[in-house]
Amino acid sequence: MPWNPDKLEKLENDRREFLIRALGAGFFASGLTGAMSRAAYSAGKIPRELPPGKSIYEIKGQATVDGSRANLDTQVRPNSLLETGRSSRMIFAVGKDAFILRSNSRLQLSGNELVNTLRLAAGAVLSVFGKTEHRIVTTTASVGIRGTGIYVESDPEQSYVCTCYGVVDLQSATDTTSSEQITSLHHDAPRYVTASGPIGQRIRPAPFINHTDTELMLIEELVGRVPPFAFSGSGYTSPRRDY
C-alpha cells in the first residue's frame, strides 16, 4: 500500500506535540533538567532542526568549547574539546550527530569534516548518530557504533553504556576478551563495563538509568530525524528491558 503523505504529516505533528508537552512537564532524567526543560517550554523554545551555521541548541550553567566560554553562537567542530561544570549541560549538534553533555563532563571529539571518535574522560553524554561509523572511548570501554542512539557514563572504576537503539560492538578497555555485540530496539541491553574483575567477565547487565526517550526525541529533532521507537507504538517514558 502506498504511503500516504497526509499520514506522515499527521505523525510528524503528533510527535512534535508530544515532545513539546513532555518538555513542558519536565520529563528529563537528571538533576536540574526537569526545571530547565519547563523553563525552555515556558519561554516558547520549541525543538526544531538547527539552522545552518548553528551548533548549540542550549547551554545551562558553565560550559566551554576548546577552552573558551561557550554561548549559542559558538561553533562546535568535529575535533572540539567540550567541558561542562557542576549542575550544567550543553545540547549541541555536529553534522548529523547530536548530543546532550551532562554536568562535570569532558568530551574530546575527533574527526576532520565529520566526527568519528568521541573520548569521554569524565561525566556523561547522550548521543544520536547518522549513518557513518563512530567510536566512543571511555575510561574502561570502547564502543563501536553503527548509526544508533546511545547513553554513556564514564568514571575511573566503570562505565555505563545503554544502547538505546541500533547496533554496537562493546569491548572492555582493560580486557579484550570481554566483548559483546549488542542489537537493541529500545534500551534492551544496558551494560556496565568495569575496570577490573575476572578475565572475560568485565561486561555485565545494568539497569536503565539517567536518560529518557524525550531527550532522544529532542536531539534527533535537532538533526531532522525521528527515533525508531516513535513509529513502534512503544511507551516513551517506560523503556523496555528484556533481560
N, C-alpha and C positions, 0 to 999 in steps of 0.2 A: 504494500500500500504506500503511495507517495506521501512524503512528509508534508504536512500542512503548515505553511509559514505562519498562519494565524495562531496555530497551536504553539509554535516556537516562541512567538512574540508574547503570548499569554504566559508561558513558562518563565521567560525572562522577567516579565513584570512581577509574577508571583514570587520568584526567587529574590528579586531586589526588595520587594515589600517585606518579605520575611527577614532579610538581612537588616533592613532599617529598624524594624521592630525589635529584633534581637539586640542590636546595638543600643537602642534606647532602653531596653530592660537591663542592660549590663551583663549579658551572657558571656563575659570574658573570664579567663581562667584564673589569673594570679594577681595577688597584691592589689594595687590600685586600679587595675584595668577596668573593673566594672564602673567605678565612678568616672574614669576617663572617657569610657565609651558613652555614658549618659551625657557627659558634657559636650562631646562631639556631636551627638544626636541633637541636643537642645540648641546647639549653635547652627543646625541645619547642614552639617557636614555629611553629605550622602556619598557613600563609596562609589567611585567611578574609576574607569581606566585612566591612569596617569597620562597627561598630555606629553607630547614630545619635548625633550629637554628637561623634564622633571624626574627626579629620583626619589624624593622623600614625600610621603603622604602625611606623616605625623611624627612629632617629637614631643615626648613628655619628660621633663627633668633634664638631666645632664647627658649630653651625647656629643661625641666628636667623630669627625671623619678625617683621616690622615693627620691627626694631631690638632686639628682646629675645631673650635666650637661649631656645631652643625646648626643649620636653620633650614627652612623649607626650600630655599634656593640652592642649597649645597648639592653638588654633583657627586654621586657615588659611582665610582668607576670599577671595572672588573678586577682591579688589583688594589682596591682601597682597604685601609685598616679602619674598623669601626669599633668604638668603645662606648659603653653606657655606664652611668653611675648608679648610685643607690636609688631605689624607687623610680627608675627611669625606663623608658623604652623608645625604640625607633622603628617605624614602619616604613619600608622602602622597597624599591624595585631596581633591578639592573637587567636591561633587555627583557626577556620573557621569564625571568626569575623574580620572585617576590618574597619578602621576609618580614618577620616581627622579631626584633632583637630585644631580649628581656634585660632586666637590670643587672648591673655588675658583670657585664659580658665583654669579651674581647674576641672579635671575629676578623680574621685576615682573609680577604678574597684574593684569588689568584686567577689570572687569565689575561688574554690580550683584548680581543673585541668582545668576548663573552666570558662569563665566569665559568671556570671548570673545576676549581678546588676551593673548599672553604676549610679553614683551620680555626676551630673553636677552642681557644685556650682556656676559657672560663665562661661560666654562665650558660645561657640557653638561647636557642633560636628555633623558630618555626619557619619552615621554608616550603615553597612550591616551585617546581622547576618545569621548564619547557622540555622539548623532546631530546635535547642534546644530553650527553652523559656528563655526570658530575661526580665529585667525591667530597665527602665530609670527613675530616680528620679531627678527632678529639684527643684527650689525654690518654684514653685507653682503647679507642676503637677506630677502625677505618670502615667507611660506608661507601660502597659503590652504588650510584643512583642512576636509574633509567626512567626519567620522566615521572616524578612522583611528588607526593606531599609527605613531609617528614618533620618530626619534632625531636630535637636533640638537646640534652643537658650534659655538661662536661665539668667534672671535678677530678682531682688527682686520684681518688680511690676507685671511682667507677663512672661510667657514662650511662645515660638513659637514652634509648633510641626507640621511637614509635614510628613505624611505617604507617602513615595514615591511609595511604592508598598507593598502589604501584608495586614495583619490584626493586629490592635492594640486595646487594651482596655484603653481608656483615662479617667483620673479622676482628678478632682481638689484636691490639697493637703489641701485646706482650707475649702472644702465643698463637702462631699461625695455624695450629691445629684446631683452635677454637674458631669455627666459622659456620655460617649459615646463610642460605639464600631464602629470603622472605618475600612471599607474594601476598599482598594484603588488599582487601576491598574496602575495609572500613575499620581501621585500628585493630586489626585481627591479632597481631603478634608483637606487642611491646616487649622490649628486652632491656636487661641490664648487662653491661659489659664491664667486668671487674678487672682491676689492675693485677690482682693475684688470685690464687686458687689452683685447684687441680688442673693439670695439663689436659686440654681438650674440653674443659668444662667451665670456661670463663664467660660464657654467654648463657644467661638464664632468663626464664619468663619474668615479666614485670607487670604491674597494674597499669591501667590508663590514668595518667596524671597530667595536670598543669597546662592543658591546652584544650581548645574547643573547636567544634565544626564551624561555629560562627566566625572565628578568626581565620580559618582556612578559606571560607567563602569570601571574607573581606580581601585577603591578599590575592586570591585568584581573580577577583574583580579588578584589582589594580593592573593586571596584565591581560585583561579581556577574556578570561576563561571562567568556566563553571566547574567546580569539583564534581567528580563522578557520582558521589553519593546524592547530589542534588537531583539526579534523574532516577535514583533507585527506589525511592519511597521509604528509605530507612530514616530513623529518627535523627534529628540534627544534634540534640544535646545528650543523647544516651547511646554512645558508640557501642557497637557490637564487639564482644570479645569471646571468641570461640574456644580458646584453650581451657 
